């Protein structure tokens, strides 16, 4: 059984401008060495990041192992840790070394399980991989239609009737601080809020300078309920980092695929405003989501200390109010979207 833990009344002390996502440390798209992964986490700690997110999905447990190793000497009360449930890892000697866009993964295959007992087992397994005695926030991972297709309604029902009661019981017992969803689809979050009072939602890519689909319905509902939103994917899979026309001639990516022409055109217009006000596109992308009062922090991935240092500088770079007003005046951010204010 998980041990009883007394949590601080306010988790906000861990929620700075940036949090570290560890999908790249699970070898997403390319290999990272063990030493490189540890150096990246150390750089995040040294840079003031105190919230770390991971998942069994990332490299079939590889990211959890690496994150736990890198945090081994850090006082446990000094950082916030989240992982995810919904996928159990089954040992398999014949498991492919490349799975789900991860390379050099550990020898497991994944099995979906959003049930009560599966949720408890997933947390116990994550504790073992991380080498810690507690996890603060647990997200139910990928219960959207893009992941499950026609099976999504059944998976969603399994999560609402299995994972949610399991996580609620752990929270009541003081074994976790809170729970929520970790998804790419704002609509499934709205539906889940009809069934459960979620503490956190980790939403990737749906509230950025380019994609505002979570703004009209989900974010006001989260604000009303006090559900804190962690924004992942602030660069929308790349285009808000590389720009509409990457210097190396590569194809710009949006939402894990080559960006369509209308998206490329819109980003080019945003870049023109950035140029007029001498603002970095990446800095604006990191700072825009944080202006919404429902947003707790922005989650970014990194595979090297230099990326941590660069993102930290961009997240805190001064941006004039006139820049944000210009974006709004040109219709490049929606009317009514909260805009960052100068310090």
Beta strands, then each sheet from edge to edge (+ up, - down):
strand 1: 18-21
strand 2: 51-53
strand 3: 80-85
strand 4: 87-91
strand 5: 98-99
strand 6: 102-103
strand 7: 108-112
strand 8: 137-141
strand 9: 178-183
strand 10: 200-204
strand 11: 228-232
strand 12: 253-254
strand 13: 257-258
strand 14: 295-301
sheet 1: 1+ 2+ 3+ 8+ 9+ 10+ 11+ 14+ 1+
sheet 2: 4+ 7-
sheet 3: 5+ 6-
sheet 4: 12+ 13-
end
